[in-house]
Each structure stands twice: as C-alpha cells, then as structure tokens.
Amino acid sequence: MITKIVEGLTIQRNEIFSVALNYMEYAYKDTKYKIVINSPENGVVAGEGEYLQFHEDRIFPSSYFLNAPITLRVDAKDGRARISVILSYYTGKRSNINESEDIHDRISEFQPVNESQTERRKLYNAAFPVLFQKAQKTLKEVEEVLKSTRSSVPDTDW
C-alpha cells in the first residue's frame, strides 16, 4: 500500500468524498473500474481497477506483458484526506513461440520486497519501479483534483 495524506484542503468531508467518487467514476471508466466502497456517512470511497500493460519485457525466450490490479481508496475528513493505492498482484501473460501462460504472482513474494523467489526476479526488479511510479502518479492526480476544488460555501468577512 502506498499512502499520501493531504491536509489544508478548503473543502469539507462530504465534498472530498463527492470529488473522490467523481474522480474514480470518470477517470477510469475505460478500464472497467468499479466502486467497491461507497460510504458517504464515513467519508470513505474505494474503487478497483487495473494498470493495464504497465510493463513489457523480453527475457529470452519469452515476452512478458504485465498488468497490476489496484484498489484506490480515499478516506475523507474535514479539510484533509488519506489517499491510498493498494497493490497486491502482478497479472498478465508470458508467451513464447510454443506456449502462453497467465501470470498471477503476489508482489510481496518478489524483490525488492522479498528475495526468496528467483524465477522471475529480473522481470519484477524492472517492473516494480515502474509500478511504484504509476501509483505515485495516481496519488498526485487525486491530490491535485482535491486541492483544485473550492468549497461551495462562500467566504464571508463579517
């Protein structure tokens, strides 16, 4: 899980929730993103999607095409939010001239997190930084959307 805390927002919990929900519904509609938590009472919204073909690699004699399912979650409080991207698996395909194989590997079983597996170490050593950068970019995008939203309550000087 990669998390970012955003403070000093000019909007309240219900507006943060609405903006985050709107972001998830429209930013990822082409990737069949689905909302899995929709709790305005608690200020929590989460959606599941996928980084499609975020990494390709050719390690003789095979070619690898990797995806990564993600869960994007926003927990809202008045004037602040916690944005999280949860990454659990690499998915995709390994193929060569003779065969094709589906990939479904737990991220935590491979380097740089854990050195116990060796089979696909080279592939995942190259893929992990790319995946991490994509997750950071998602966090930054949500933060920018939240920061650019102004409260619907007008400021008064009286």
DSSP file with accessible surface (Angstrom, degrees, kcal/mol):
  #  RESIDUE AA STRUCTURE BP1 BP2  ACC     N-H-->O    O-->H-N    N-H-->O    O-->H-N    TCO  KAPPA ALPHA  PHI   PSI    X-CA   Y-CA   Z-CA
    1    1 A M              0   0  145      0, 0.0     2,-0.5     0, 0.0    85,-0.2   0.000 360.0 360.0 360.0 136.2    0.0    0.0    0.0
    2    2 A I  E     -A   85   0A  28     83,-2.6    83,-2.7     2,-0.0     2,-0.4  -0.982 360.0-171.9-118.4 126.1    1.2    3.5   -0.9
    3    3 A T  E     -A   84   0A  65     -2,-0.5     2,-0.4    81,-0.2    81,-0.2  -0.926  16.0-171.2-127.6 146.1   -0.4    6.3    1.0
    4    4 A K  E     -A   83   0A  74     79,-2.6    79,-3.0    -2,-0.4     2,-0.5  -0.999  13.3-149.4-134.4 131.6   -0.5   10.1    0.9
    5    5 A I  E     -A   82   0A  96     -2,-0.4     2,-0.5    77,-0.2    77,-0.2  -0.885  11.8-163.1 -99.4 128.1   -2.1   12.4    3.5
    6    6 A V  E     +A   81   0A   2     75,-3.2    75,-2.5    -2,-0.5     2,-0.3  -0.964  14.1 176.3-114.4 120.1   -3.4   15.7    2.1
    7    7 A E  E     +A   80   0A 131     -2,-0.5    73,-0.2    73,-0.2    72,-0.1  -0.744  51.5  45.6-118.2 167.6   -4.0   18.4    4.6
    8    8 A G        +     0   0   73     71,-0.5    72,-0.2    -2,-0.3    -1,-0.2   0.742  68.5 162.7  75.1  24.4   -5.2   22.0    4.3
    9    9 A L        -     0   0   15     70,-2.8    -1,-0.2    -3,-0.2   138,-0.1  -0.486  40.0-139.7 -74.5 148.6   -8.0   21.4    1.9
   10   10 A T  S    S+     0   0   66    139,-0.4   141,-0.4   136,-0.2     2,-0.3   0.263  77.9  78.4 -91.4  11.0  -10.6   24.1    1.5
   11   11 A I  S    S-     0   0    0    139,-0.1    68,-1.6   140,-0.1    -2,-0.1  -0.857  76.5-118.4-121.8 157.9  -13.5   21.6    1.3
   12   12 A Q     >  -     0   0   85     -2,-0.3     4,-2.7    66,-0.2     3,-0.4  -0.328  38.1 -91.1 -90.3 172.6  -15.3   19.5    3.9
   13   13 A R  H  > S+     0   0   89      1,-0.2     4,-2.8     2,-0.2     5,-0.2   0.879 123.2  50.2 -53.0 -47.4  -15.6   15.8    4.3
   14   14 A N  H  > S+     0   0  104      1,-0.2     4,-2.1     2,-0.2    -1,-0.2   0.875 113.4  46.5 -65.5 -34.0  -18.8   15.4    2.2
   15   15 A E  H  > S+     0   0   32     -3,-0.4     4,-2.7     2,-0.2    -1,-0.2   0.896 111.1  51.3 -73.3 -39.4  -17.3   17.4   -0.7
   16   16 A I  H  X S+     0   0    0     -4,-2.7     4,-2.6     2,-0.2     5,-0.2   0.941 111.2  49.5 -59.7 -45.5  -14.0   15.5   -0.5
   17   17 A F  H  X S+     0   0   12     -4,-2.8     4,-2.6    -5,-0.2    -2,-0.2   0.940 112.2  47.2 -57.4 -48.6  -16.0   12.3   -0.7
   18   18 A S  H  X S+     0   0   70     -4,-2.1     4,-2.6     1,-0.2    -1,-0.2   0.903 112.5  48.5 -63.3 -42.3  -18.0   13.5   -3.7
   19   19 A V  H  X S+     0   0   24     -4,-2.7     4,-2.6     2,-0.2    -1,-0.2   0.927 113.1  47.9 -64.6 -43.9  -14.9   14.7   -5.6
   20   20 A A  H  X S+     0   0    1     -4,-2.6     4,-2.4    -5,-0.2    -2,-0.2   0.922 112.5  48.8 -63.9 -42.9  -13.1   11.4   -5.0
   21   21 A L  H  X S+     0   0   26     -4,-2.6     4,-2.5    -5,-0.2    -2,-0.2   0.941 112.2  48.7 -61.9 -45.6  -16.1    9.4   -6.1
   22   22 A N  H  X S+     0   0   87     -4,-2.6     4,-2.0     1,-0.2     5,-0.4   0.913 109.8  52.7 -61.2 -42.6  -16.5   11.5   -9.2
   23   23 A Y  H  X S+     0   0   28     -4,-2.6     4,-2.9     1,-0.2     5,-0.4   0.945 111.6  45.6 -57.8 -49.1  -12.8   11.1  -10.0
   24   24 A M  H  X S+     0   0    1     -4,-2.4     4,-0.8     1,-0.2    -1,-0.2   0.890 111.8  51.5 -64.3 -39.9  -13.0    7.3   -9.7
   25   25 A E  H  < S+     0   0   88     -4,-2.5    -1,-0.2    -5,-0.2    -2,-0.2   0.856 124.4  25.0 -67.6 -33.0  -16.1    7.1  -11.8
   26   26 A Y  H >< S+     0   0  137     -4,-2.0     3,-0.7    -5,-0.2     4,-0.3   0.816 113.5  59.3-104.9 -33.7  -14.8    9.1  -14.7
   27   27 A A  H 3< S+     0   0   53     -4,-2.9    -3,-0.2    -5,-0.4     3,-0.2   0.820 120.6  26.9 -68.0 -29.1  -11.0    8.9  -14.7
   28   28 A Y  T ><>S+     0   0   32     -4,-0.8     3,-1.7    -5,-0.4     5,-1.3   0.163  79.9 118.0-120.1  18.1  -11.0    5.1  -15.0
   29   29 A K  G X 5S+     0   0  130     -3,-0.7     3,-1.1     1,-0.3    -1,-0.1   0.832  75.2  58.0 -60.2 -28.1  -14.3    4.3  -16.8
   30   30 A D  G 3 5S+     0   0  150     -4,-0.3    -1,-0.3     1,-0.2    -2,-0.1   0.695 102.4  54.6 -74.3 -17.6  -12.4    2.9  -19.8
   31   31 A T  G < 5S-     0   0   42     -3,-1.7    -1,-0.2    21,-0.0    -2,-0.2   0.179 117.0-108.5-101.9  18.1  -10.7    0.3  -17.6
   32   32 A K  T < 5 -     0   0  191     -3,-1.1    -3,-0.2     1,-0.2    -2,-0.1   0.884  51.5-176.3  58.2  40.1  -13.9   -1.1  -16.1
   33   33 A Y      < -     0   0   26     -5,-1.3     2,-0.4    -9,-0.1    16,-0.2  -0.411   5.5-160.1 -63.1 141.0  -13.2    0.5  -12.8
   34   34 A K  E     -B   48   0A 123     14,-2.5    14,-3.0    -2,-0.1     2,-0.4  -0.988  18.1-123.5-132.3 141.5  -15.7   -0.4  -10.2
   35   35 A I  E     +B   47   0A  52     -2,-0.4    12,-0.3    12,-0.3     3,-0.1  -0.680  29.9 171.8 -79.2 126.7  -16.6    1.2   -6.9
   36   36 A V  E     +     0   0A  64     10,-2.5     2,-0.4    -2,-0.4    11,-0.2   0.625  69.2  37.0-112.4 -21.0  -16.3   -1.3   -4.0
   37   37 A I  E     +B   46   0A  59      9,-1.9     9,-2.2     2,-0.0    -1,-0.3  -0.991  57.5 166.2-131.9 126.1  -16.8    1.0   -1.0
   38   38 A N  E     +B   45   0A  91     -2,-0.4     7,-0.2     7,-0.2     3,-0.1  -0.764  15.5 150.1-139.1  85.3  -19.3    3.9   -1.2
   39   39 A S  E >>> +B   44   0A  17      5,-2.7     5,-2.0    -2,-0.3     4,-1.1  -0.747  14.6 170.6-125.7  84.0  -19.9    5.2    2.3
   40   40 A P  T 345S+     0   0   56      0, 0.0     3,-0.2     0, 0.0    -1,-0.1   0.844  80.8  62.7 -61.8 -29.9  -20.7    8.9    2.5
   41   41 A E  T 345S+     0   0  132      1,-0.2    -2,-0.1    -3,-0.1   -27,-0.0   0.867 115.3  31.2 -61.5 -37.1  -21.6    8.6    6.2
   42   42 A N  T <45S-     0   0  109     -3,-0.7    -1,-0.2     2,-0.2    34,-0.2   0.462 108.7-120.9 -98.3  -7.2  -18.0    7.5    6.9
   43   43 A G  T  <5 +     0   0    0     -4,-1.1    33,-3.3     1,-0.2     2,-0.5   0.820  67.9 133.7  71.5  31.5  -16.4    9.6    4.2
   44   44 A V  E   < +BC  39  75A  14     -5,-2.0    -5,-2.7    31,-0.2     2,-0.4  -0.955  25.7 168.7-121.4 130.3  -14.8    6.5    2.5
   45   45 A V  E     +BC  38  74A   0     29,-2.2    29,-3.0    -2,-0.5     2,-0.3  -0.997   5.4 174.7-136.1 138.3  -14.8    5.7   -1.1
   46   46 A A  E     -BC  37  73A   1     -9,-2.2   -10,-2.5    -2,-0.4    -9,-1.9  -0.997   5.9-172.1-143.2 145.8  -12.8    2.9   -2.8
   47   47 A G  E     -BC  35  72A   0     25,-2.6    25,-2.7    -2,-0.3     2,-0.4  -0.972  15.9-136.9-136.9 151.6  -12.6    1.6   -6.3
   48   48 A E  E     +BC  34  71A  78    -14,-3.0   -14,-2.5    -2,-0.3    23,-0.2  -0.906  38.5 135.9-109.3 137.9  -10.9   -1.4   -8.0
   49   49 A G  E     - C   0  70A  13     21,-2.4    21,-2.3    -2,-0.4     2,-0.3  -0.726  39.3-111.1-153.2-156.2   -9.2   -1.1  -11.4
   50   50 A E  E     - C   0  69A  61     19,-0.3     2,-0.9    -2,-0.2   -17,-0.1  -0.988  12.3-130.5-156.4 137.3   -6.1   -2.1  -13.1
   51   51 A Y  E >   - C   0  68A  13     17,-2.7    17,-1.7    -2,-0.3     3,-0.6  -0.848  42.0-144.2 -83.5 107.2   -2.9   -0.6  -14.6
   52   52 A L  E 3   -     0   0A  96     -2,-0.9    15,-0.2     1,-0.2    14,-0.1  -0.626  65.3 -18.9 -83.8 133.0   -3.1   -2.3  -18.0
   53   53 A Q  E 3  S+     0   0A 114     -2,-0.4    -1,-0.2     1,-0.1    14,-0.2   0.856  76.8 161.0  39.0  53.3    0.2   -3.4  -19.6
   54   54 A F  E <   +     0   0A  20     12,-1.1     2,-0.3    -3,-0.6    13,-0.2   0.701  65.3  28.0 -73.2 -17.2    2.2   -1.1  -17.4
   55   55 A H  E     - C   0  66A  28     11,-1.2    11,-3.1     2,-0.0     2,-0.4  -0.988  60.6-175.0-149.4 134.4    5.4   -3.0  -18.2
   56   56 A E  E     + C   0  65A  92     -2,-0.3     2,-0.3     9,-0.2     9,-0.2  -0.972  13.8 171.9-123.6 144.5    6.6   -5.2  -21.1
   57   57 A D  E     - C   0  64A  39      7,-2.2     7,-3.4    -2,-0.4     2,-0.5  -0.995  25.3-147.2-151.6 148.6    9.8   -7.1  -21.1
   58   58 A R  E     + C   0  63A 156     -2,-0.3     2,-0.5     5,-0.2     5,-0.2  -0.971  19.8 171.3-119.8 111.4   11.6   -9.6  -23.3
   59   59 A I  E >   - C   0  62A  42      3,-2.0     3,-2.8    -2,-0.5    -2,-0.0  -0.962  54.4 -75.0-120.2 105.0   13.7  -12.1  -21.4
   60   60 A F  T 3  S+     0   0  200     -2,-0.5     3,-0.1     1,-0.4    36,-0.0  -0.080 117.2  11.3 -45.3 129.7   14.8  -14.8  -23.9
   61   61 A P  T 3  S+     0   0   84      0, 0.0    -1,-0.4     0, 0.0    36,-0.4  -0.923 124.3  57.0 -99.6  15.1   13.0  -16.9  -24.9
   62   62 A S  E <   -C   59   0A   8     -3,-2.8    -3,-2.0    34,-0.1     2,-0.4  -0.698  58.2-145.0-113.6 159.0    9.8  -15.2  -23.5
   63   63 A S  E     -CD  58  95A  29     32,-3.0    32,-2.6    -2,-0.2     2,-0.4  -0.949  18.5-155.7-115.2 139.7    7.9  -12.0  -23.7
   64   64 A Y  E     -CD  57  94A  25     -7,-3.4    -7,-2.2    -2,-0.4     2,-0.4  -0.950  11.8-173.0-119.9 137.5    6.1  -10.6  -20.6
   65   65 A F  E     -CD  56  93A  50     28,-2.4    28,-2.1    -2,-0.4     2,-0.4  -0.969  19.4-160.2-128.9 111.3    3.2   -8.2  -20.6
   66   66 A L  E     +CD  55  92A   0    -11,-3.1   -11,-1.2    -2,-0.4   -12,-1.1  -0.776  16.0 178.2-105.9 139.7    2.3   -7.1  -17.0
   67   67 A N  E     - D   0  91A  30     24,-3.3    24,-2.6    -2,-0.4   -15,-0.2  -0.808  14.0-152.1-117.9 166.0   -0.9   -5.7  -15.5
   68   68 A A  E     -C   51   0A   0    -17,-1.7   -17,-2.7    -2,-0.3    22,-0.2  -0.889  10.0-140.7-144.8 110.9   -1.5   -4.8  -11.9
   69   69 A P  E     -C   50   0A  45      0, 0.0    19,-0.7     0, 0.0    20,-0.5  -0.459  30.0-169.7 -63.4 141.1   -4.9   -4.7  -10.3
   70   70 A I  E     -CE  49  87A   5    -21,-2.3   -21,-2.4    17,-0.1     2,-0.4  -0.930  24.2-149.0-132.2 157.3   -5.2   -1.8   -7.9
   71   71 A T  E     -CE  48  86A  35     15,-1.6    15,-2.9    -2,-0.3     2,-0.5  -0.999  14.7-161.4-121.6 123.7   -7.6   -0.5   -5.2
   72   72 A L  E     -CE  47  85A   0    -25,-2.7   -25,-2.6    -2,-0.4     2,-0.4  -0.935  14.7-177.8-104.9 124.2   -7.7    3.3   -4.9
   73   73 A R  E     -CE  46  84A  78     11,-2.7    11,-2.9    -2,-0.5     2,-0.4  -0.980  14.0-167.8-128.2 138.1   -9.2    4.4   -1.6
   74   74 A V  E     -CE  45  83A   1    -29,-3.0   -29,-2.2    -2,-0.4     2,-0.5  -0.993   2.5-166.9-126.7 123.0   -9.9    7.9   -0.2
   75   75 A D  E     -CE  44  82A  21      7,-2.5     7,-2.5    -2,-0.4     2,-0.4  -0.962  19.1-154.7-106.5 119.9  -10.7    8.5    3.4
   76   76 A A  E     + E   0  81A   3    -33,-3.3     2,-0.3    -2,-0.5     5,-0.2  -0.768  21.5 167.1-105.4 140.1  -12.1   12.0    3.9
   77   77 A K  E >   - E   0  80A 118      3,-2.7     3,-1.9    -2,-0.4     2,-0.2  -0.896  57.3 -69.0-132.1 165.1  -12.2   14.2    7.0
   78   78 A D  T 3  S-     0   0  103     -2,-0.3   -66,-0.2     1,-0.3     3,-0.1  -0.396 120.7  -5.5 -59.2 117.4  -13.0   17.9    7.1
   79   79 A G  T 3  S+     0   0   15    -68,-1.6   -70,-2.8    -2,-0.2   -71,-0.5   0.486 128.2  64.1  78.3   4.0  -10.1   19.7    5.3
   80   80 A R  E <   -AE   7  77A 119     -3,-1.9    -3,-2.7   -73,-0.2     2,-0.3  -0.993  54.5-167.5-154.7 161.5   -8.0   16.6    4.8
   81   81 A A  E     -AE   6  76A   4    -75,-2.5   -75,-3.2    -2,-0.3     2,-0.5  -0.995  17.7-141.0-149.0 149.6   -7.9   13.2    3.1
   82   82 A R  E     -AE   5  75A 111     -7,-2.5    -7,-2.5    -2,-0.3     2,-0.5  -0.976  22.2-165.8-111.0 121.9   -5.9   10.0    3.1
   83   83 A I  E     -AE   4  74A   0    -79,-3.0   -79,-2.6    -2,-0.5     2,-0.4  -0.931   9.1-176.7-110.4 128.6   -5.4    8.6   -0.4
   84   84 A S  E     -AE   3  73A   3    -11,-2.9   -11,-2.7    -2,-0.5     2,-0.5  -0.979  19.5-162.1-129.9 139.8   -4.2    5.0   -0.7
   85   85 A V  E     -AE   2  72A   0    -83,-2.7   -83,-2.6    -2,-0.4     2,-0.5  -0.989  16.2-158.7-115.6 121.0   -3.2    2.8   -3.7
   86   86 A I  E     - E   0  71A  52    -15,-2.9   -15,-1.6    -2,-0.5     2,-0.4  -0.903   9.7-175.9-105.8 123.9   -3.2   -0.9   -2.8
   87   87 A L  E     + E   0  70A  26     -2,-0.5   -17,-0.1   -17,-0.2     3,-0.1  -0.982  17.8 151.9-120.4 126.3   -1.2   -3.2   -5.0
   88   88 A S        +     0   0   46    -19,-0.7    19,-2.5    -2,-0.4    20,-0.4   0.691  55.7  31.3-122.4 -35.4   -1.2   -6.9   -4.4
   89   89 A Y  E     - F   0 106A  69    -20,-0.5     2,-0.5    17,-0.3    -1,-0.3  -0.933  52.7-140.1-133.8 150.8   -0.6   -8.9   -7.6
   90   90 A Y  E     + F   0 105A   1     15,-3.0    15,-2.2    -2,-0.3     2,-0.3  -0.920  34.4 176.1 -96.0 134.1    1.2   -8.8  -10.9
   91   91 A T  E     +DF  67 104A  19    -24,-2.6   -24,-3.3    -2,-0.5     2,-0.3  -0.828  23.5  85.8-127.5 172.6   -1.1  -10.3  -13.6
   92   92 A G  E     -DF  66 103A  12     11,-1.1    11,-2.6    -2,-0.3     2,-0.4  -0.983  66.6 -53.1 140.5-148.9   -0.6  -10.6  -17.4
   93   93 A K  E     -DF  65 102A  91    -28,-2.1   -28,-2.4    -2,-0.3     2,-0.4  -0.976  20.7-161.2-137.6 145.0    0.9  -13.0  -19.9
   94   94 A R  E     +DF  64 101A  27      7,-2.8     7,-3.2    -2,-0.4     2,-0.3  -0.992  29.8 171.2-116.9 128.9    4.2  -14.8  -20.6
   95   95 A S  E     +DF  63 100A  35    -32,-2.6   -32,-3.0    -2,-0.4     2,-0.3  -0.986  16.1 164.5-141.1 152.0    4.5  -16.0  -24.1
   96   96 A N        -     0   0   42      3,-2.5   -34,-0.1    -2,-0.3     3,-0.1  -0.817  59.1 -74.2-144.0-170.8    7.0  -17.5  -26.5
   97   97 A I  S    S+     0   0  169    -36,-0.4     3,-0.1    -2,-0.3   -35,-0.1   0.872 127.7  35.9 -59.6 -36.7    6.8  -19.3  -29.8
   98   98 A N  S    S+     0   0  146      1,-0.1     2,-0.3    -3,-0.0    -1,-0.2   0.721 121.8   6.8 -93.5 -24.8    5.5  -22.6  -28.3
   99   99 A E        -     0   0  109     -3,-0.1    -3,-2.5     2,-0.0     2,-0.4  -0.973  49.2-141.9-155.9 166.3    3.2  -21.5  -25.4
  100  100 A S  E     -F   95   0A  73     -2,-0.3     2,-0.4    -5,-0.2    -5,-0.2  -0.994  18.4-169.4-135.2 141.0    1.4  -18.8  -23.5
  101  101 A E  E     -F   94   0A  70     -7,-3.2    -7,-2.8    -2,-0.4     2,-0.3  -0.993  21.1-125.8-134.5 137.1    1.0  -18.7  -19.7
  102  102 A D  E     -F   93   0A 112     -2,-0.4     2,-0.4    -9,-0.2    -9,-0.3  -0.597  25.5-141.4 -77.0 142.6   -1.1  -16.5  -17.5
  103  103 A I  E     +F   92   0A   5    -11,-2.6   -11,-1.1    -2,-0.3     2,-0.2  -0.890  31.5 159.2-106.5 134.6    0.8  -14.7  -14.7
  104  104 A H  E     +F   91   0A 119     -2,-0.4     2,-0.4   -13,-0.2   -13,-0.2  -0.640  18.6 158.7-151.5  85.8   -0.7  -14.2  -11.3
  105  105 A D  E     -F   90   0A  28    -15,-2.2   -15,-3.0    -2,-0.2     2,-0.3  -0.945  42.8-118.7-119.1 135.2    2.1  -13.5   -8.8
  106  106 A R  E >   -F   89   0A  94     -2,-0.4     3,-1.5   -17,-0.2   -17,-0.3  -0.529  20.4-140.0 -69.3 128.4    1.9  -11.8   -5.4
  107  107 A I  G >  S+     0   0   13    -19,-2.5     3,-1.9    -2,-0.3     6,-0.3   0.893  98.4  61.6 -58.6 -40.5    4.0   -8.7   -5.4
  108  108 A S  G 3  S+     0   0   57    -20,-0.4    -1,-0.3     1,-0.3   -19,-0.1   0.635  93.1  66.2 -67.1  -9.8    5.3   -9.3   -1.9
  109  109 A E  G <  S+     0   0   79     -3,-1.5     8,-0.6     2,-0.1     2,-0.3   0.482  98.8  60.2 -88.2  -2.1    6.9  -12.6   -2.9
  110  110 A F  S X> S-     0   0    7     -3,-1.9     4,-1.3    -4,-0.2     3,-1.2  -0.873  89.2 -53.4-126.6 159.2    9.4  -10.9   -5.2
  111  111 A Q  T 34 S+     0   0   33      6,-0.3    17,-0.2     1,-0.3    -2,-0.1  -0.262 109.1  35.7 -58.4 153.1   12.3   -8.5   -5.0
  112  112 A P  T 34 S+     0   0   77      0, 0.0    -1,-0.3     0, 0.0     3,-0.1  -0.996 130.4  38.3 -82.9  -1.6   12.7   -5.7   -3.9
  113  113 A V  T <4 S+     0   0   88     -3,-1.2     2,-0.4    -6,-0.3    -2,-0.3   0.922 132.0   9.2 -75.3 -42.2   10.3   -6.6   -1.1
  114  114 A N     <  -     0   0   67     -4,-1.3     3,-0.4    -7,-0.3    -1,-0.3  -0.995  55.2-158.2-144.7 133.2   11.4  -10.2   -0.6
  115  115 A E        +     0   0  131     -2,-0.4    -5,-0.1     1,-0.2    -6,-0.1   0.277  68.5  98.4 -96.1  12.5   14.4  -12.1   -2.0
  116  116 A S  S    S+     0   0   79      2,-0.0     2,-0.4    -6,-0.0    -1,-0.2   0.776  71.2  67.7 -75.5 -25.1   13.1  -15.6   -1.6
  117  117 A Q        +     0   0   72     -8,-0.6    -6,-0.3    -3,-0.4    -3,-0.1  -0.776  48.1 169.8 -98.4 141.1   11.9  -16.1   -5.2
  118  118 A T    >   +     0   0  100     -2,-0.4     3,-1.0     2,-0.1     4,-0.4   0.629  55.9  87.1-118.9 -19.8   14.3  -16.3   -8.1
  119  119 A E  T 3  S+     0   0  138      1,-0.3     3,-0.2     2,-0.1     4,-0.1   0.897 110.8  12.6 -54.6 -49.9   12.2  -17.5  -11.1
  120  120 A R  T 3> S+     0   0   11      1,-0.1     4,-2.5     2,-0.1     5,-0.3   0.067  88.7 123.2-117.0  25.7   11.0  -14.0  -12.2
  121  121 A R  H <> S+     0   0   64     -3,-1.0     4,-2.5     1,-0.2     5,-0.2   0.905  74.7  49.7 -56.9 -46.2   13.3  -11.8  -10.2
  122  122 A K  H  > S+     0   0  150     -4,-0.4     4,-1.4     2,-0.2    -1,-0.2   0.928 112.4  48.5 -61.5 -43.6   14.8  -10.0  -13.2
  123  123 A L  H  > S+     0   0    1      1,-0.2     4,-2.0     2,-0.2     3,-0.3   0.951 115.8  41.9 -60.9 -50.4   11.4   -9.2  -14.6
  124  124 A Y  H  X S+     0   0    0     -4,-2.5     4,-2.5     1,-0.2    -1,-0.2   0.790 106.8  61.5 -75.6 -25.8   10.0   -7.9  -11.4
  125  125 A N  H  < S+     0   0   67     -4,-2.5    -1,-0.2    -5,-0.3    -2,-0.2   0.863 112.8  39.3 -63.5 -34.2   13.1   -6.0  -10.5
  126  126 A A  H  X S+     0   0   42     -4,-1.4     4,-0.7    -3,-0.3    -2,-0.2   0.843 118.7  47.6 -80.6 -34.3   12.5   -4.0  -13.6
  127  127 A A  H  X S+     0   0    0     -4,-2.0     4,-2.5    -5,-0.2     3,-0.2   0.858  97.5  67.8 -78.8 -35.2    8.7   -3.8  -13.2
  128  128 A F  H  X S+     0   0   48     -4,-2.5     4,-2.9     1,-0.2     5,-0.2   0.907  98.9  48.5 -59.4 -46.3    8.4   -2.7   -9.6
  129  129 A P  H  > S+     0   0   66      0, 0.0     4,-2.2     0, 0.0    -1,-0.2   0.893 112.4  50.4 -61.8 -34.9    9.8    0.8  -10.0
  130  130 A V  H  X S+     0   0   45     -4,-0.7     4,-2.1    -3,-0.2    -2,-0.2   0.936 112.3  46.8 -65.9 -44.2    7.5    1.4  -13.0
  131  131 A L  H  X S+     0   0    0     -4,-2.5     4,-2.3     2,-0.2    -1,-0.2   0.923 111.1  51.7 -63.6 -43.2    4.5    0.2  -10.9
  132  132 A F  H  X S+     0   0   75     -4,-2.9     4,-2.5     1,-0.2    -1,-0.2   0.917 109.1  50.5 -61.3 -42.1    5.6    2.3   -8.0
  133  133 A Q  H  X S+     0   0  132     -4,-2.2     4,-2.3    -5,-0.2    -1,-0.2   0.893 109.0  51.6 -64.2 -39.9    5.8    5.4  -10.2
  134  134 A K  H  X S+     0   0   76     -4,-2.1     4,-2.1     2,-0.2    -1,-0.2   0.920 110.5  48.7 -63.0 -41.8    2.3    4.8  -11.6
  135  135 A A  H  X S+     0   0    0     -4,-2.3     4,-2.3     2,-0.2    -2,-0.2   0.921 111.1  49.6 -64.9 -42.8    0.9    4.5   -8.1
  136  136 A Q  H  X S+     0   0   94     -4,-2.5     4,-2.4     1,-0.2    -1,-0.2   0.893 109.2  52.8 -62.5 -38.2    2.6    7.8   -7.1
  137  137 A K  H  X S+     0   0  130     -4,-2.3     4,-2.5     2,-0.2    -1,-0.2   0.906 108.0  50.9 -64.0 -40.5    1.2    9.5  -10.2
  138  138 A T  H  X S+     0   0    6     -4,-2.1     4,-2.3     2,-0.2     5,-0.2   0.937 110.0  49.6 -61.9 -45.5   -2.3    8.3   -9.2
  139  139 A L  H  X S+     0   0    8     -4,-2.3     4,-2.5     1,-0.2    -2,-0.2   0.924 111.9  48.6 -58.4 -44.6   -1.9    9.7   -5.7
  140  140 A K  H  X S+     0   0  102     -4,-2.4     4,-2.7     1,-0.2    -1,-0.2   0.897 109.4  52.4 -64.4 -42.0   -0.6   13.0   -7.1
  141  141 A E  H  X S+     0   0   65     -4,-2.5     4,-2.2     2,-0.2    -1,-0.2   0.929 111.6  45.5 -60.2 -45.8   -3.6   13.2   -9.6
  142  142 A V  H  X S+     0   0    2     -4,-2.3     4,-2.5     2,-0.2     5,-0.2   0.928 112.4  51.9 -65.1 -42.4   -6.1   12.7   -6.8
  143  143 A E  H  X S+     0   0   13     -4,-2.5     4,-2.8    -5,-0.2     5,-0.2   0.936 109.9  48.9 -58.5 -45.4   -4.4   15.2   -4.6
  144  144 A E  H  X S+     0   0  107     -4,-2.7     4,-1.9     1,-0.2    -1,-0.2   0.896 110.3  50.8 -63.9 -39.4   -4.4   17.8   -7.4
  145  145 A V  H  X S+     0   0   49     -4,-2.2     4,-0.6     2,-0.2    -1,-0.2   0.936 113.2  45.8 -63.2 -43.8   -8.1   17.3   -8.0
  146  146 A L  H >< S+     0   0    1     -4,-2.5     3,-0.8     1,-0.2  -136,-0.2   0.914 113.7  48.4 -65.9 -42.0   -8.9   17.7   -4.3
  147  147 A K  H 3< S+     0   0  108     -4,-2.8    -1,-0.2     1,-0.2    -2,-0.2   0.796 108.8  53.8 -69.9 -27.4   -6.7   20.8   -4.0
  148  148 A S  H 3< S+     0   0   88     -4,-1.9     2,-0.4    -5,-0.2    -1,-0.2   0.579  89.1  95.0 -84.3  -7.9   -8.2   22.4   -7.0
  149  149 A T    <<  -     0   0   35     -3,-0.8  -139,-0.4    -4,-0.6     2,-0.3  -0.710  64.3-153.2 -86.6 129.9  -11.8   22.0   -5.7
  150  150 A R        -     0   0  174     -2,-0.4  -139,-0.1     1,-0.1    -2,-0.1  -0.769  26.2 -97.2-102.0 148.5  -13.1   25.1   -3.9
  151  151 A S        -     0   0   37   -141,-0.4     4,-0.1    -2,-0.3  -140,-0.1  -0.280  20.3-138.0 -60.9 143.0  -15.7   24.9   -1.2
  152  152 A S  S    S+     0   0   98      2,-0.1    -1,-0.1     0, 0.0  -141,-0.1   0.536  84.2  90.9 -79.9  -6.5  -19.3   25.7   -2.4
  153  153 A V  S    S-     0   0   95      1,-0.0    -2,-0.1     0, 0.0     2,-0.0  -0.807  83.5-127.0 -90.4 119.4  -19.8   27.8    0.8
  154  154 A P        -     0   0  102      0, 0.0     2,-0.3     0, 0.0    -2,-0.1  -0.367  20.3-114.7 -68.5 144.9  -18.8   31.4    0.0
  155  155 A D        -     0   0  164     -4,-0.1     2,-0.4     2,-0.0     0, 0.0  -0.582  34.1-163.2 -73.7 139.0  -16.2   33.1    2.3
  156  156 A T        -     0   0   85     -2,-0.3     2,-0.5     2,-0.1     0, 0.0  -0.965  18.1-154.8-125.5 145.6  -17.7   36.0    4.2
  157  157 A D              0   0  173     -2,-0.4    -2,-0.0     0, 0.0     0, 0.0  -0.651 360.0 360.0-114.6  71.8  -15.9   38.8    6.0
  158  158 A W              0   0  257     -2,-0.5    -2,-0.1     0, 0.0     0, 0.0  -0.848 360.0 360.0-141.3 360.0  -18.4   39.9    8.7
